[in-house]
Amino acid sequence: MQWNLDPREEEFVRTLLEAPYPCCLTSLDEDGRPYAVVVWCALDGNRFTVNAAEGLWLRNLRRDPRASLVIVDTGNILRHVSVQGRVVSIEPDPDYAHIDSLSQAYEGRRYQYSRPENVPRFRLVVEPDRIRTLDLAPPEGEVR
């Protein structure tokens, strides 16, 4: 799938995903209410990946694959990427290879919060339907 972004926007998305910025993932509860969590995310080609253990938002996505992601530059929240899409794959991460790669990017070390033999983890792939970007530099001086 190709993104419908101009080259500058595409570069911006890739820049935010290469840095360890937080990603807010929103799924839908059974009654349709949004449920949001902060996760680590990465790119795999033109798709987004996240990792999950069993829990509410993974159950939500198994039932209804619609999801949104927001990746925010913590140094300037007026720089962010918003993704609307669908989870197209949920695969076991039995040796923690995927969560270890995310942990390496975000914490500089292998994942330390559980062990594969105790807590099964899953690699999720989100296929974007729509990507929006906002990349505003702080104004210089007073604007008004």
Contacts in CASP RR format, 6 or more apart in sequence:
PFRMAT RR
TARGET T0000
AUTHOR 0000-0000-0000
METHOD contacts of the structure
MODEL  1
MQWNLDPREEEFVRTLLEAPYPCCLTSLDEDGRPYAVVVWCALDGNRFTV
NAAEGLWLRNLRRDPRASLVIVDTGNILRHVSVQGRVVSIEPDPDYAHID
SLSQAYEGRRYQYSRPENVPRFRLVVEPDRIRTLDLAPPEGEVR
1 46 0 8 1.000
1 47 0 8 1.000
1 127 0 8 1.000
1 128 0 8 1.000
2 46 0 8 1.000
3 10 0 8 1.000
3 13 0 8 1.000
3 46 0 8 1.000
3 128 0 8 1.000
3 131 0 8 1.000
4 131 0 8 1.000
5 13 0 8 1.000
5 131 0 8 1.000
5 133 0 8 1.000
9 131 0 8 1.000
9 133 0 8 1.000
9 135 0 8 1.000
12 79 0 8 1.000
12 81 0 8 1.000
12 133 0 8 1.000
12 135 0 8 1.000
13 43 0 8 1.000
13 81 0 8 1.000
13 131 0 8 1.000
13 133 0 8 1.000
14 43 0 8 1.000
16 71 0 8 1.000
16 73 0 8 1.000
16 79 0 8 1.000
16 80 0 8 1.000
16 81 0 8 1.000
17 41 0 8 1.000
17 42 0 8 1.000
17 43 0 8 1.000
17 48 0 8 1.000
17 71 0 8 1.000
17 81 0 8 1.000
18 43 0 8 1.000
19 73 0 8 1.000
20 40 0 8 1.000
20 105 0 8 1.000
20 106 0 8 1.000
20 107 0 8 1.000
21 71 0 8 1.000
21 72 0 8 1.000
21 73 0 8 1.000
21 74 0 8 1.000
22 38 0 8 1.000
22 71 0 8 1.000
22 72 0 8 1.000
22 74 0 8 1.000
23 38 0 8 1.000
23 39 0 8 1.000
23 40 0 8 1.000
23 41 0 8 1.000
23 50 0 8 1.000
23 69 0 8 1.000
23 70 0 8 1.000
23 71 0 8 1.000
24 36 0 8 1.000
24 37 0 8 1.000
24 38 0 8 1.000
24 39 0 8 1.000
24 69 0 8 1.000
24 70 0 8 1.000
24 72 0 8 1.000
25 36 0 8 1.000
25 37 0 8 1.000
25 38 0 8 1.000
25 39 0 8 1.000
25 41 0 8 1.000
25 50 0 8 1.000
25 57 0 8 1.000
25 67 0 8 1.000
25 68 0 8 1.000
25 69 0 8 1.000
26 34 0 8 1.000
26 35 0 8 1.000
26 36 0 8 1.000
26 67 0 8 1.000
26 68 0 8 1.000
26 69 0 8 1.000
26 70 0 8 1.000
27 34 0 8 1.000
27 35 0 8 1.000
27 57 0 8 1.000
27 60 0 8 1.000
27 61 0 8 1.000
27 64 0 8 1.000
27 66 0 8 1.000
27 67 0 8 1.000
28 34 0 8 1.000
28 35 0 8 1.000
28 60 0 8 1.000
28 64 0 8 1.000
28 66 0 8 1.000
29 35 0 8 1.000
29 56 0 8 1.000
29 60 0 8 1.000
30 60 0 8 1.000
30 63 0 8 1.000
35 56 0 8 1.000
35 57 0 8 1.000
35 60 0 8 1.000
37 57 0 8 1.000
39 50 0 8 1.000
39 51 0 8 1.000
39 52 0 8 1.000
40 50 0 8 1.000
40 51 0 8 1.000
40 102 0 8 1.000
40 103 0 8 1.000
40 105 0 8 1.000
40 106 0 8 1.000
41 48 0 8 1.000
41 49 0 8 1.000
41 50 0 8 1.000
41 69 0 8 1.000
41 71 0 8 1.000
41 102 0 8 1.000
42 48 0 8 1.000
42 49 0 8 1.000
42 101 0 8 1.000
42 102 0 8 1.000
42 105 0 8 1.000
43 49 0 8 1.000
44 125 0 8 1.000
46 128 0 8 1.000
47 88 0 8 1.000
47 125 0 8 1.000
47 126 0 8 1.000
47 127 0 8 1.000
47 128 0 8 1.000
48 69 0 8 1.000
48 83 0 8 1.000
48 125 0 8 1.000
48 126 0 8 1.000
48 128 0 8 1.000
49 98 0 8 1.000
49 102 0 8 1.000
49 123 0 8 1.000
49 124 0 8 1.000
49 125 0 8 1.000
49 126 0 8 1.000
50 69 0 8 1.000
50 124 0 8 1.000
50 126 0 8 1.000
51 93 0 8 1.000
51 98 0 8 1.000
51 99 0 8 1.000
51 102 0 8 1.000
51 121 0 8 1.000
51 122 0 8 1.000
51 123 0 8 1.000
51 124 0 8 1.000
52 58 0 8 1.000
52 61 0 8 1.000
52 121 0 8 1.000
52 122 0 8 1.000
52 124 0 8 1.000
53 114 0 8 1.000
53 119 0 8 1.000
53 120 0 8 1.000
53 121 0 8 1.000
53 122 0 8 1.000
54 120 0 8 1.000
58 90 0 8 1.000
58 122 0 8 1.000
58 124 0 8 1.000
61 67 0 8 1.000
61 87 0 8 1.000
61 90 0 8 1.000
61 124 0 8 1.000
62 90 0 8 1.000
65 86 0 8 1.000
65 87 0 8 1.000
65 88 0 8 1.000
66 84 0 8 1.000
66 85 0 8 1.000
66 86 0 8 1.000
67 84 0 8 1.000
67 85 0 8 1.000
67 86 0 8 1.000
67 87 0 8 1.000
67 126 0 8 1.000
68 82 0 8 1.000
68 83 0 8 1.000
68 84 0 8 1.000
68 85 0 8 1.000
69 81 0 8 1.000
69 82 0 8 1.000
69 83 0 8 1.000
69 126 0 8 1.000
70 80 0 8 1.000
70 81 0 8 1.000
70 82 0 8 1.000
70 83 0 8 1.000
71 80 0 8 1.000
71 81 0 8 1.000
71 83 0 8 1.000
72 79 0 8 1.000
72 80 0 8 1.000
73 79 0 8 1.000
73 80 0 8 1.000
76 136 0 8 1.000
76 137 0 8 1.000
76 138 0 8 1.000
78 134 0 8 1.000
78 135 0 8 1.000
78 136 0 8 1.000
78 137 0 8 1.000
78 138 0 8 1.000
79 134 0 8 1.000
79 135 0 8 1.000
79 136 0 8 1.000
80 133 0 8 1.000
80 134 0 8 1.000
81 131 0 8 1.000
81 132 0 8 1.000
81 133 0 8 1.000
82 131 0 8 1.000
82 132 0 8 1.000
82 133 0 8 1.000
82 134 0 8 1.000
83 126 0 8 1.000
83 128 0 8 1.000
83 130 0 8 1.000
83 131 0 8 1.000
84 128 0 8 1.000
84 129 0 8 1.000
84 130 0 8 1.000
84 131 0 8 1.000
85 126 0 8 1.000
85 127 0 8 1.000
85 128 0 8 1.000
85 129 0 8 1.000
85 130 0 8 1.000
86 126 0 8 1.000
86 127 0 8 1.000
86 129 0 8 1.000
87 124 0 8 1.000
87 125 0 8 1.000
87 126 0 8 1.000
87 127 0 8 1.000
88 125 0 8 1.000
88 126 0 8 1.000
88 127 0 8 1.000
89 123 0 8 1.000
89 124 0 8 1.000
89 125 0 8 1.000
90 122 0 8 1.000
90 123 0 8 1.000
90 124 0 8 1.000
91 122 0 8 1.000
91 123 0 8 1.000
91 125 0 8 1.000
92 120 0 8 1.000
92 121 0 8 1.000
92 122 0 8 1.000
92 123 0 8 1.000
93 99 0 8 1.000
93 120 0 8 1.000
93 121 0 8 1.000
93 122 0 8 1.000
93 123 0 8 1.000
94 116 0 8 1.000
94 120 0 8 1.000
95 116 0 8 1.000
96 110 0 8 1.000
96 111 0 8 1.000
96 116 0 8 1.000
96 121 0 8 1.000
98 121 0 8 1.000
98 123 0 8 1.000
99 111 0 8 1.000
99 121 0 8 1.000
99 123 0 8 1.000
100 110 0 8 1.000
100 111 0 8 1.000
102 111 0 8 1.000
103 109 0 8 1.000
103 110 0 8 1.000
103 111 0 8 1.000
103 112 0 8 1.000
104 110 0 8 1.000
114 121 0 8 1.000
END
